[in-house]
Amino acid sequence: MKHLLIVYHTQSGNTRRLAEAVLAGATDELVTEVEVRCLIARDAGPDDLLWAHGLLLGTPENFGYMSGGMKDFLDRTFYPVEGKILSLPYAVFISAGNDGSGALRAIRRIANGYPFKEVQEPLIAQGAITDAHIERCRELGMTLAAGLEAGIF
Ligand SMILES: Cc1cc2nc3c(=O)[nH]c(=O)nc-3n(C[C@H](O)[C@H](O)[C@H](O)COP(=O)(O)O)c2cc1C
């Protein structure tokens, strides 16, 4: 059984909608050998990262950066897992008013240190969440789960 961890932060609910779509994709009935854990960033910790074989990180862009809640998760977990994670496959989904590049850059920079290995293109949902964003998040979740199950990542 492979383990997929989804960690997200949200303030006004947009990233939660993306996370729910990612979760729906990751738990698609076609994927049978992957256990999925979906947590708000404040409830996630080092043990969750050590449990995971794959990771999906979701954040709003706030002030050109990842949200404080996501940064807090990374701040709290970095040293406790240091040296215990070899190269965790991961991907990012972001909700942004009109940009998202600053949040992505910040996450990628920190992810290099863990180290996490980016295995799928990031999903940046700009503006109001659309059906297309939801569908792409569903695909992202399913791709990570199916890739873990198949041993691709
Ligand atoms: C304090 C604050 C700062 C923000 N800064 C940015 C920003 O730098 N770039 C951007 O594209 N959107 C920015 N936004 C808009 C949010 O990224 C956007 O509303 C997003 O959908 C919020 O996601 P959430 O509902 O999951 O909290 C900001 C919003 C807030 C509240």
Ligand as a Chemical Component Dictionary entry (heavy atoms), coordinates in Angstrom:
data_LIG
# 
_chem_comp.id                   LIG 
_chem_comp.type                 NON-POLYMER 
_chem_comp.pdbx_formal_charge   0 
_chem_comp.three_letter_code    LIG 
# 
loop_
_chem_comp_atom.comp_id 
_chem_comp_atom.atom_id 
_chem_comp_atom.alt_atom_id 
_chem_comp_atom.type_symbol 
_chem_comp_atom.charge 
_chem_comp_atom.model_Cartn_x 
_chem_comp_atom.model_Cartn_y 
_chem_comp_atom.model_Cartn_z 
_chem_comp_atom.pdbx_ordinal 
LIG C1  C1  C 0 -3.650 38.940 2.345  1  
LIG C2  C2  C 0 -3.840 38.500 0.930  2  
LIG C3  C3  C 0 -2.800 38.638 0.032  3  
LIG C4  C4  C 0 -2.958 38.231 -1.291 4  
LIG N1  N1  N 0 -1.912 38.353 -2.165 5  
LIG C5  C5  C 0 -2.037 37.904 -3.439 6  
LIG C6  C6  C 0 -0.928 37.947 -4.324 7  
LIG O1  O1  O 0 0.170  38.359 -3.981 8  
LIG N2  N2  N 0 -1.106 37.489 -5.591 9  
LIG C7  C7  C 0 -2.319 37.001 -6.033 10 
LIG O2  O2  O 0 -2.416 36.597 -7.205 11 
LIG N3  N3  N 0 -3.390 36.935 -5.198 12 
LIG C8  C8  C 0 -3.270 37.367 -3.924 13 
LIG N4  N4  N 0 -4.339 37.277 -3.046 14 
LIG C9  C9  C 0 -5.591 36.672 -3.516 15 
LIG C10 C10 C 0 -5.686 35.199 -3.084 16 
LIG O3  O3  O 0 -4.561 34.467 -3.523 17 
LIG C11 C11 C 0 -6.930 34.562 -3.665 18 
LIG O4  O4  O 0 -8.060 35.245 -3.200 19 
LIG C12 C12 C 0 -7.057 33.099 -3.319 20 
LIG O5  O5  O 0 -8.067 32.520 -4.082 21 
LIG C13 C13 C 0 -7.326 32.877 -1.836 22 
LIG O6  O6  O 0 -7.371 31.495 -1.593 23 
LIG P1  P1  P 0 -8.141 30.910 -0.324 24 
LIG O7  O7  O 0 -9.607 31.148 -0.551 25 
LIG O8  O8  O 0 -7.795 29.455 -0.347 26 
LIG O9  O9  O 0 -7.624 31.611 0.894  27 
LIG C14 C14 C 0 -4.196 37.683 -1.727 28 
LIG C15 C15 C 0 -5.242 37.553 -0.785 29 
LIG C16 C16 C 0 -5.071 37.940 0.511  30 
LIG C17 C17 C 0 -6.195 37.761 1.507  31 
# 
loop_
_chem_comp_bond.comp_id 
_chem_comp_bond.atom_id_1 
_chem_comp_bond.atom_id_2 
_chem_comp_bond.value_order 
_chem_comp_bond.pdbx_ordinal 
LIG C1  C2  SING 1  
LIG C2  C3  SING 2  
LIG C2  C16 DOUB 3  
LIG C3  C4  DOUB 4  
LIG C4  N1  SING 5  
LIG C4  C14 SING 6  
LIG N1  C5  DOUB 7  
LIG C5  C6  SING 8  
LIG C5  C8  SING 9  
LIG C6  O1  DOUB 10 
LIG C6  N2  SING 11 
LIG N2  C7  SING 12 
LIG C7  O2  DOUB 13 
LIG C7  N3  SING 14 
LIG N3  C8  DOUB 15 
LIG C8  N4  SING 16 
LIG N4  C9  SING 17 
LIG N4  C14 SING 18 
LIG C9  C10 SING 19 
LIG C10 O3  SING 20 
LIG C10 C11 SING 21 
LIG C11 O4  SING 22 
LIG C11 C12 SING 23 
LIG C12 O5  SING 24 
LIG C12 C13 SING 25 
LIG C13 O6  SING 26 
LIG O6  P1  SING 27 
LIG P1  O7  DOUB 28 
LIG P1  O8  SING 29 
LIG P1  O9  SING 30 
LIG C14 C15 DOUB 31 
LIG C15 C16 SING 32 
LIG C16 C17 SING 33 
# 
